[in-house]
Amino acid sequence: MRALKALLAVAVLGLAGASSSLAHPDGIAPAHVTGRSEFATGGSGGDATATVGGAPLAATGGAVPAAVQAAWVVAENRRPGTDQWRITDAGKDGDIEGFADTVSAQQGDRVNLYVSQGKGSTYRVEAYRMGFYGGLGARLVWRSGPLPGRRQSKAHRESGTNMVEAPWDPTVAIDITRDWPPGDYLLKLHAESGPQRWVPLTVRDDASRAALVIMNAVTTWQAYNQWGGYSLYTGPRSYNDRARVVSFDRPYALGSGASDFPGNEFPLVSFAESLGLDVTYLTNVDLHARPDLLLHHKALISLGHDEYWSTGMRAAATTARDNGVNLAFLGANALFRKIRFVASPLGPDRREVAYKSAAEDPLRKTNRAEVTVNWRDAPSDQPESELIGQEYECNPVRADMVVADASSWVWEGTGVTDGQRLHDVIGSEYDRYLPRQVGPHNVALLAHSPVKCGGNRSFSDMTYYSAPSGAGVFATGTNWWISKLSTPCIDGSCPHDDVVVRVTANVLSAFALGPAGLRRPSTATDLSRLPVPASGAADTSTTSLRRRTTKTVAPTKSSTTKASSPTSTRPPPSRVLPPVTGP
């Protein structure tokens, strides 16, 4: 461990992120709600200064095999970066906000922005490609001139479903030219009077043959979006008056307009690009609409909170696995909710349907295959463990990750030993492997971490299995994994973990080389050698806790809590890691 720490560069940014978590009204708390500091959500403010170092890109330091790097990614991240992408004044709700008419676009497309400005008379738009860029986190790709702003009409709510949309006029059209490389972008709306908000956009490349596909979980972002007073979790009064349909035709209320991206996804994006990995980008709506795209790549990377999946999304990922495409789930609670899409006036797949109840869903008598419930529940009866290798169990928790098999290739270069603890890596939602679960039974448990949730003792597991096709499937079993890729702070307050950094590099490198299961086949862990819950405590592998995940309760004032471990928009440091071994 000392050798690994010595090889990690010092911090290049001086921001400390923070996050809070609102309990789900149906008993599952999100792990993604952003709070203060660089997010400055709701005008709460925070220090937005940066300290910039000059260490070289890790991509030039031999941290990963050259075979898994892309020259264009290395070159792109050597271009001049900037820290001006960050929000320094979020203002008040309504001061300025907006959304795009698509979640993703390709070069040659035109993207329309819908912006409402309640404070000031003009604004500008700046487009930042997110990455590493010497630790600054982004590169300015495009900016508009001054644009006339105005307050647009109020939100429209559809009776019955409580779907909210912003019936706004388009305000600016942006041509996605060859100057926009594939990647994750934040479009920064900057009112001349000061307030700023983001609009996220993914620039994809449908012709890409990159090894790794990083997938933005926009359906989960939208599920938690409370803009206009309604999300899939609550309305103005309770869970019972929640929305049954949510629309992408409205701004995101969370994350200063960028929802889950800054805290739960950006650290991985910046880390992958700091290593120069051969990556491309899409959203999970693209996975639904273009299922064949995955077969052109070697691995799909699912990020920190990827909860809401359509039938098409799941079928695409399953088909890919069965054709040798690796899957990495770098979070928890993935593939838990079943959704379907319908069109909005702005285009296809712009409305996300999730009744969360077979009895409420109008398709229950005509198309049971598309009824929107939890995937594990009737009439779907397809637990997420079939694909992931483990399943969601409970929240909220805060616990150390405990190494269960230090001999695994996943831990190479870390120096860890069995039983070693990684501080505060488990939270706030977690997954667990159960030997009687539906799915593969050659699952290797790489970490087996005691937790206590809802008064019951259980475990969070990190797992890996090899599919008959040769594909490898890796799952961290915790929401907080990606946050640990953030830059370390001098005072130790940032959620950084050196071992998480190296394990992530190992997994991404192995998966980028092709079917990982052919080179690294899994063997089922002998569960008898693992620790068991403490005597006298309930084992939460029982069905009673599984029912907790679908419990419906109305939210109360006490259901709003602070997250135990902050996430951060800080890019990873410039790392010179020990070389990751090849196949």
N, C-alpha and C positions, 0 to 999 in steps of 0.2 A: 504493500500500500504506500510506503514512503517513497518508493521509486516512482510509482504512478503519479503521486501528488507533485513530486519534484518536476515531472515532465509537463504538468499542466501550467499554462501561462497564467499570469496574474489577470485580474479583472480589467476590462477595458471600458466599462460603463459604470457610472456611479449611481444608478437608480435602484431603488428597492421597490418591488411591486407589492401589491396587497390584493387580497380577494376576500369576498364574503360569500356566504352560501345561504340561499333561501330554501327552507324545507319544502319538499314537494307536498302539495296538498293531498296526494294519494299515497304518502308515506315514503317517497324516495326523494332525497335532497339532491339538487344539482351540484356539480363540483366546479362550475364554470363562471359563476356570476362575479364580475369584476368590481373592484372597489376604488381605492384612492390612487395616489401617486400619478404615474404617467398616464393612467386611464382618465383620471379627473372626471369620472362619470358623475353626472348630476351636479357638476360645478363644485365638487368637493375639494378640488385642487390638489396640490402636492408639489414637491420639488421636481422640476423638470430639467435640471442641469445635467451635463454629462462630462465625464472625464475620459478622454480618448487616448488609448495607447497606440504603439506603432508596431506591434508584433506581426509577423507574416501570417498569411493564410495557412491553416493546417494542411490544405491541399498540396502545399509545396513541401511539406515536411515528412512525407512518406508515412502518414498515419494510417492509410488504407491502401490496398493493392491498386496499382495503376489501372488494372483491368476493370475496376468498378467506378472509375472516375470518367467524367466527360470534360473534354477540353473547353467547351463553351461555358460550362458552369464555373470552372476555375478562372477563365478569362473574365467572365461577367463579374465575379466577386472581387476581381482586382481593379475594377473600375472605381472611380471616385464615389464614395458613399456620403451619406448625410444623416444627421440625427433630427432633421427638421420635420420628419414624418410624424413625430410624436405630438400628442395633444398637450398644449400648454394652458389652454383656457377653454374648457368644455361649455362654459356659459350655463344658461338655464334651458330646460326642456322647451323646445320651440324656437330658440334663438336662431338656430340653423340646423337643418337635418335633411336627409335625402335617401334615395334608393335608386338602384339601377333596374333596367327592364330585363336583365338577365343575370344569372348567378355566375356565368362564365361566357367567354368569347374567344374567338380565334383571330389571328392576324387576317385583316380584310373585312372584319365585321365592324358594324357601327353600334355603339352602346349609347342609349339615351339615359340621361340622369333626370330625376324628378326631385327638385330641390325646393324647400320652403324656407324662407328667411323671415323671422319675426323681429329681428333686431338689426338695424342698419339698412342700407339701400343697395349695396353692392357686395359681391363676394367673388372669390376666385376658386378654381379647382386645381389641385396639384396631385399628380399620379406618381406613387412610389412603388417600385418593385421591391418586395421584401426578401431579405437574404442575410448575408453576413457582412460583406463590404468593410473588411478591416475592423469589425466590431461596432460599426455605426448602425447597422441593421437595415439599411435601405438605400436605394438610388433613385434620384428624381429622374423620371422618364419623360414627363410632359407636364405643362402647366397652361392654363387658360389665361386670357387677359381678364380685366374686370368685367363682371357680368351683372346685369340688373337683377336684384332680388325682390321677392315679395312673399308675403304670407299666403300660403295656399289654403284651400278649403279644409274643413274639419274632416276627421275620420268618418267613414261610413261603416255602419255595423249591419250585417245581415241577420235578420230575425231568424230564430230557430237554431242556427249553427253558431251564432255570435262571431262570425268571421268579420274581421276588421280589415279594411283596405283604405288607402289614401287615394282618393279620386283626383289626382293632381294632373296638371299639364306638364309635358316635358319642358325642360328649361335649357338643356345643353346636350348636344350630340358629340360623342368622342369617337373618332376613327381609330381602330386598333391597327396600327401600321406595323411594319417590320421593325420599328424602333421599340416595340413592346415584346421582349422575349417571353416565352412561357414562364409562368410563375404566379405567385400570390401577390396581389396588389392591394394597397389601401389608397383610395381616392380621398384626399383631404379637402373638405369644404372649409374655407377660411373666410369668414365674414370680415369686411373691412372694419367693423366695429369691435372685432376681437374674437368672438366665439368660434369654435372649430368642432367639427365632427368628421367621422370617417364613413365611407361607403366601401365595403369590401368587393373585390372582383377577382375572379380566377381567370387567367389567360392560359388556355389549354392549347395543345397541338395534337389533333386527332391523327396525324401521320407519324407521330413520335414512336420510336422503338426503344425508348430509354429503359434502363433496367428497372428502375423504381418508380412507382406511381404514388405520389402523396395526395391523399384524398381529404378535401375539406368537408367537414360534417355539417353542411348548411341546413339539413333538415332538422338536426338537433338545435342548431342556433334558432331556427324559426319556431320550434316547439315552445321554447322558453321566452319568446319575444312578447313582451307585455305592452308594446306600443299600441295606443288606443284603448288600453284598459283590459285586453283579453289575450290570454295565451292558452295553450293546451292544458294548463295546470290550474288556472284560476281566472275568475272575472272580478268585477268590483267587490263582490260580496263573499264568494266561496268557490270551492271546487265544483259545486253543482252548476254554477252559471259560467263555467269555463267555456272557451271556444271548442267546437268540434271540428272546425276547419280553420287553418291559419294561412295567411297569404304572404307571398314574397313581394306583393305590391304595397309595401310600407317600409319605413325605416326600421332599423333595429334599435330598441330602447337601451340595450345593455352594451357595455364595452365602448362607450362613446361612439356608437354606431357600427362597431365592428364585431359585436357579440362575443362569441367564444374564441375568435381567432387570436387576439393578442396574448391571452394567458394560457390557453390550452393547446394551441397549434403552432404559433410562431416560433417558440423555442426549438422545436424539432425542425422546422423549415430552415431556420438560420444555422442550426447545427449541421444538417445534411449538406447545405451549400458551403459551409466552412470547410468541409472535407472534400469538396469538389465532386460529390457523388453524381452519378448519371441519373438525374431525376427529371420527372415531368409532373404536371399537376392537373387535377380535375376535381370536381365536386361530386358528392354522392347523387345529386340529381343527374349528372352526366353518366354515372354508373348505371342508373335506371334507364336513361334514354339511349345510351350507346353501349350496351352490354358486351359487345364483341371487342371493345378496345382493350380490355384486360389481357386478352390472349396475345397481344403484341408486346407484353412486358414480362418481367421475371418476378415481380413482387408488387403487391398492393399494401400500402401503409395506411392503416386506420389510426386516427389520432386520439386525443385524450378522452373525448366524450362523444361517442358515435352511436347514439341510442336508437334513432328512428330510421328504420329500413323498410323499403317497399318490397313487394314480391319480386319485382325485376332486379332490384339491387342484390337481394339474397341469391337469386338464381345466377346472376352474373358472377358473383364471388365464388359460389359453389362450383360452377362450371370451370372457372379459372383454376381453382384448387385441383379439380379432377383432371386438369390438363397440365399439371406441373407448375402452376404459378404459386409462389409462396405468399402467405398472408401473415402480416404482423399487426397485432392489435395492441397498440401502445397506450391503452387506457383500461377502463372497466365499464360495465353496463352497456356494452355494444350489442347491437342486434336484439334489443329487448322489446321495442315497440314496433308494431306493424302499421304501416301507413299505405295510402294510395294517393295518386295525384290526379288533379283535374286542371283544366285550363282556366286562365283568367283572361280579361280583355287584352292583356299585354302579351299573352303567348301561352304555349303548352307548359304543363307541369309547374304552374305558378301557385297553385293552391294545394295545400297538404292536408289530407283528411285523416283524422285520428279520433274516432269516437271512444276508444278504450273500453268499449262495452259491446258485446255481441247483441244484447237486447236492444240497444239504441241504434245500431247501425242499420240504415235502410236496405243494405244489400244482404241482410241475413237470410232472406227468403229467395233471393234470385242469384247470388254469386258468393257463396260462402267462402270461396278461396280468397276473396278480397275483403272480407270482414276485418275491421281494424280493432284488434285486441293485442294483448301481449303475445308474442310469437309462441310462447310455451303453452298458452291457454287455448281451450276449444273456441272456435272450430279449427284453429290452425294446428295446434298440437305439435309444434316444431321448436323444441327448446334451442336456444342459441348455442348450447354445448355441441350440437351436431356439427357445427362449423368451427367454432372457436376452440373447443376442447375443454371448456369449463363454462360456468354460468354465473350470472349476477346473483348475489345473495342479500346484501343489506347495506345500509348506511344510516347515519354517518359514523365513521371511525377515524381514529388517528393512532397509528402504530408503526413500529419498526418492521422493516422487511427482514426475514430471517433466511439465510442461505441454507438450502436443503441438500444440494448436490454440487459442491464446489468443483468436482471433476468434469462437469459439463463444459462443452466448447463455448457456451454462452459466457462463462465467467473467465475465459482465457485472458491473461494479462492483468487481472485485477488483484491477484494475490489473496483472495478471500478464502476462508475455510468454512467447513460445515458449522452451522450454528452462529456464524457471524451476523451481527445486526447492522442494517443500513438505516440510519436514523430518519424517522418520520417519512418513509417512502409510501406507506400504506394509508390511503384516505382519498376522498371522503367516502366514495363508493368502492366496493371491492367485489371480486369474483372468486369462486371457489371450484375446485375439481371435486366431484363426488364419484366414487367408483361405480355406483349404480345408475349414473346419468346416461341419457341417450347420447350416443356419439362414439368417437374413437376410444379404444381401451389400451392403446400403446402410449398413453400420455405420460411424459416424464415431468415430475414436479421439481422445478429448479429452485424454488423458494416456497416455504410453508410457514406462514407468519401468523402467530396467535393474535386474534382480535376479540373485542367484546362489543356487541352491537345489540341494542334493545334489551340489554340484560342477559343476553346469551353469549356463551363463548364459542368461537369458531376459528376458522383460518382463512386467510387470503392466500391464494396460490399464484405463482408464476409457472406457466406450463409451456411445453413444446411437444408437438407430435409430428410424425412423418406420415403423409397420406400414401395410399397405394400408388398414386401417380408419381411419387417422388417429391411432391411439394412438401415444404415445411410450414408449420403453423405455430407461431409464437404469440403468447399473450402475457402481458405484465400483471394483470389482475388488480390494477390500482389506477385510479384517476390521476394521481399525483406524479406519475412517472415522468411525463414530459416537462413538468415544471422544474424537475431536478437537473435539466439540461441548461438552465439559466446560468448566467455568469456568476461566479462566486463573488461575494462582497468581502471587503476587508474586515468588516466587523462580524462576519459569519451569519448575518441575518437573512441572506437570500437562500432560496430553496435549491441549493446546488449539491450534487453528490458525484464525486469522482468515479465511483463504481458504476453508477447509472450511465455516465458518459461513455465509459469503455464498453459496457454491455451493449448499449445502443449501437456503437460503432461496429461491434462484432456481428450483431444481428443484421444490420443493414448491409454490411460487406458480404456476409455469407449469402444473404438472400439475393443480392445483386448479381451473383455468379450463376444463378440458375437454380433448378430444383434442389433445395437444401437437404431434403430427406434422402437423396441418393448418396450424398457424401456424409451425412450425419443422420443416420436412421435413429429413431427413438426407441427406447425400451421402457415399458411401464415401470413406474416406481414401485418398489415394495413398500406398501403403505404401513406394514407392520413395524417398520423401523422408524417411522415418523412419530413425533409427539402427538398426544391426544389431549382433548380439552381437560382442564383441571377437574379433579374429582368433585362431584356435587354440582357441577355446572351443566346446564343443558347443552347438548350438541346441536348446533344450529343447522346441521345437515337434515334435520327432521322436516317434515312437510309443514309443520306449524310456522317455521320462519319463511319458507317459500311462499306461504300465503301472505306474509307481511308485505311482500313486494307488490301485491296488487290491492292492498287495503286502501279504502277510500275514506278519507277524513277531511273535514273542512279545516282550512288554515285558521290559525289564531295569531294573535299578536306575538305570542311566544315562539312561533314557528320560524321567525327570522333570526338567524344566528350567524356569527362570524365563522368563516372557515378557519380551520386550525393551521393549515400550512399555506402560505401565500403563493400565488403564481406570479409570473413576471413577464413583462414584454422585453426583458433584456436579452440581447443576442448572446450566444455562447462566446467565451473568450477565444482568442486565437490559440489553438491547441497544437502542441507537438507531442502526439501520443506515441507510445511504443507501437511499432508496426503491427497491424492486424494480419494474422497469417492467412495465406490463401487456402485453396481447397486441399 
